[in-house]
């Protein structure tokens, strides 16, 4: 199979990160650092499309009249969903491309992302 090629490919991709020699121990007590920022960025970027259906479901449930619920959920919910999708996706990309630096925010994200689980 392709096991040796896959292993070699992974080693080649991870070798530059080893050379950067991040000082992760200085941030271990705080739970913040470049590795956490990279992981948060990947999570934000990958999870951002799921904000669209979450917002549609949440907005539909917030409708005061039952006959208006589908319309409100699809119109307002889609708008909110695209906004959250873009906001979280851009935040993820910024964290991915600047993970090696605190960027003046002490390793914090641009914003605290919304939960993917609808409010009950």
N, C-alpha and C positions, 0 to 999 in steps of 0.2 A: 504494500500500500504506500501511501505518501507520508508515513509517520516521520521518517528522517527529514524530509523536506519541510514538513510543518514545524517540527522542533527547531530546525535551523532558521526558519522564517521568524518564529517567535523570538529566538535569541537575538537575531539581527535587529528586530524592532525594539527590543528592550535594552540593548547595549548602550545606546546614547543616554538613556535615563540613568543608567548606572554611572556613567562618566560624569554626569552633572553633580553627583554626590550631594544631595539635598541634606541640609542640617535639620533633619526631622526630629531629632531628640530635643532640640530647644523648644519645640512646639508640642511635644507629646503631653505635657501636663495640662495644656490648655485645650487639647483636642482640636487644634487648628494647625494648618500648615499646608504646604503645596499639594501633598497627596490628597488631603481631605478636600481641598479646593478643586482639584481635578475630578475627583469622584463626584462631588456635588454638581459640577458643571456637566459631566456626562449624564448624571441622573436627571437634571433639569432639562437638558436637551432631548433626551430619549422620551421622557414622560410628558413633554409639552403638548403633543397632539391629543393626549387624553383629556386635556382641559376642555376641549370642545364638547364632547358628549356629557361631561360632568356638569358644565354650566347649563346645557339644555335641560337636563334632568332637574337640576336645582331650581331653575327659573320656572319650569312647568309646575313644580310643586309649590312655588310661592304664589301662584295665581289665586286671586281672591274669588273669582267666579269660575265655575267649572267649564262653562262654554268658552271662556276666553283662554283657558290654560294651554291648549295646543298652539294657538296663535302667538301668545306671549312667549312660550317656551321656544318656539322655532325662530321668532324674530329677535327678541331681546337676548335669548339664550345663545344664539349663534353669534351675535355681536360680542357679547361678553366672552364667549369661548375663544373667538379669534383673538381678542385682546389679550386674554390670559395666555394663550398659545404663543403669541408673538413675544409677550413680556418675558415669559419663562424661557422660551427658546433663545432669545437674545442674551438673557442673563447666563444661561448655560454656555453659550458660545464665548461670551466674555471670560467666564471662569476657565474654560478649556484653553483659550489662547493666552491667558495671563496667569496660569496656575503657579508659575515660579516666583511671582512677586505678590506682596500684599496689596499693591495698587492703592495705597493710601487708606484702605478700609480695614486694616488689621486682620486680613484673611476672611472677613465677613462677605457674604454675598451682596449683590447690588440691592436685592430685596428679598424678603422672606416669602417663599412661594406658597401658593394656596395648596391646601390638601387635595389630593385626588379623590377623596371620599366625600360624597355629598353630605351636607349638614342634615341632621335628622329633625 
